[in-house]
Structure formats: C-alpha cells, structure tokens
C-alpha cells in the first residue's frame, strides 16, 4: 500500500472508530461501502489477473467512505486533500541553500580573500562533524517521540483539515486522532524525506560557494593571503596541509608550501597565481568532502523514501482491519462463538448479539450460538474450531457469580478453547427488573462481576443486548483482547 492509499485508509479508520454513535456514517453506509469496495476491488484484481488482496479492498473502501463524508460535508473535500508543501520545500530549500553558498564568500573585500576563509572552513568542518554523527548515531538509543523536525515534515503532507480551519467537532476529533497515528507511522518516511532535503541543502550550499568562487574569479583578480593573531606561518601551513590533503593525494593538486604561506601573510605582496591555486584547492575540497558525499547520502535517503512511500507500514493485523477484511472470503468469515451459561436467549437479544458480531467482526461474520448450559453443568463445545475468532462466555448480570459454578464453567471453557476466551455479562434483564434502583445496584453488581472475571484471568465486558451500541467501545476492547490472545 503506497503513502496516499495508506493516508486515506488511516483517515477512514480514524473516522469510523471515532464515529461510534453513527452520526457521520450509519451502519447501512458502512455496509454499502464494504459491498461496493469488494465489487470494485474484485473488478480491479480481475483486470490485472491478480488475487483480491486486503490492501486493494481497503483502498477502495476508503475511497467510498471519504467520498460519502465529502458528499455530506462539502468542506471535507478540502479537509481530506494533502498539501504539496513537502514537494515545494524539497525544491526551494536546496535552491535557497545554493544562493546562500554563492553569497557566503562575498562578505568583505571583493579583491582580497583569506586563506583561512571562515565560511569555507566552517562549511567543511560542519560536514565532517555530520558524517561523524551519522556513523555514531546507531550507537545511541532511539528517541521515543518523533523529532520536531520530523513532525514538521510529516505535517506538510497531512490533510488541509489539520491546518487552522475548523471542521465539525466530530470530524475534527477524528482528524486529530488520524494526525497522532499518522505522525507515528510516518516517522521513518518523514525522516528519510527530511534527510534527503537536508543533504541536498548541504550540497547546494557548497555548490553555490564553488560556483561563486569561479564566477568571481572571472570578473575579478583574487589576491589571496592570510592574517591571524594566534597562528604563525608554520601552524597555518600545517592546518591547510591537513585540510587539502585529500585533494592533493587523490587529485594530484599542488598545495601551498611553507614559503608560500610566509609570503602570503598580509600585508605582504601576494604570490602570483596564488588566488587561482587557492580557488582550485578549496573547490576540489568542497567537491570531495561535501558535495559528492552529500549527494550520495541524498540518493540513499531518496531510495529509502521511495521504498517506504511505496510500501507504507500499516499493520493490517489490527482488529479494525481484521473485521473489515474478514468478509472478503465468505467461506473464511470470522466466527464469534457464544456459550451462554444458565441464560435464556430470546429473539430480541439474539438479534442484538448478531448486531455486535456484525459490527465487530465484519458484515460476513457469523454467530455460533451454543445451547445454554444449565446451572451447575459443564460446557459442551464442538470438536472443531474452524473460523472461530473468539469464544465468549455469556452470563446474566442478574446472577451472582459463584466459584463452584460460574468459575468452573469459565475455567473448563478456557481449557477447551484453542484460543483465549472472554466473558460477556448482559445487563438488559437486570436493568428491566430494577427500574429506578438500577443506577447504584447495577454499579455494585458490575464491580462484583469484574472482580470475579479478573480472578479467573478472563477479559470481561458488560453488554446490553437490547441496546448494544451503548457499550460498543468496551465490547470491542474486550473482544479484541480475545482475538489477540494466543
């Protein structure tokens, strides 16, 4: 999945997980988006003679969902678009660096140049320190939070909604959630992008200095020399010999002798051709120590950037994506197996349980409802668990949990299930029976059941099968823990 598709998919995820009350997208909207995306993905896969993949399905579904949101909230079209600031910055910043480099050596006397030119010496020294830092960086621990520079670069590609415009509150919350997740997931890509821009800027700065040196040499005569309060001629000669050693050794250029250094000390007369020699040595040094290494590092960063942008790291094993993709193959649809204990299931509660399954595990998910186990009996499970995503023990909040009955049921159900189990405690009958006294007594009974399930190391969710939407966040969290269990 490429960067653009991943951005749309993560936007879809943020919107749907935030819109728990179905204010932006109803259940029918979501089911229609899944059906349409499945058909479009199948057609696209058939045209390319490829198998239908979750990535392709999610891309098509994201387009359907974002299109529906934009249809209902016209301003959302602008919210969802990414801005081209990153591309613009990648072009403008190296150009600005080139211009800065071209002006770096023009500060001061245009006819006299210092062998110890501070801008050029600092340029070489800074780049050598950067190379040393890049070599030593793997030895330091990784930061837990993205660097502010990475956040800036990542923010350049975020939707326009995250700039100072004000979308509807629910959509703004979804976009804020997307922003947080995107910043984390896009950190490696943003790092590669920032490195490419910075390396090109460094190369542009040095290239501008080199071009300026030669252009200025065409229009004016360089009178090279040096002066220093603390350095004598021998020390200056040693410093320049060390600086120019790479180009002297590799390119065979002629360096400055000690006699030349002594003759070039201001205010003595300049040695003939010393200006051109100084230009060639500095230009070759910048080319060898700055421009070529920085261009090579920029190419490496660009390779990493393209690789990460083409295969953006989204974990499709997350429960949200697993639920959406569970229906791609009807034969392999996820199954929620529910084992009631001393619980009578009527049609209304059965419909509520089916709704929970559909919302949490996908439109094609199936409910495998086992017969209710009588009070005091052991659970009876089928021998096969094909397609079972999670097994849930269903209790009524009206019952008082007992170790010798409910506890034994949970423990034996856990041993009989290849994967982990969860406990669903239905409060609907209890609320109907208590009426006005429900608030305080229900809270006490819920706390009792939670402690009981904790003792048996079983995730527990309180559900209302007559109105399952009210506790959907808790149900989703608990069922996801059961799905992720080994």
PyMOL commands that set and color helices and strands:
alter all, ss='L'
color gray80, all
select helices_A, chain A and resi 3-18+27-47+54-72+76-80+85-104+118-137+148-155+160-162+169-185+187-219+233-251+258-263+274-310+319-325+330-332+347-361+403-416+428-455+468-484
alter helices_A, ss='H'
color red, helices_A
select strands_A, chain A and resi 112-114+223-225+335-341+366-373+388-396+421-426+459-463
alter strands_A, ss='S'
color yellow, strands_A
deselect
rebuild
show_as cartoon
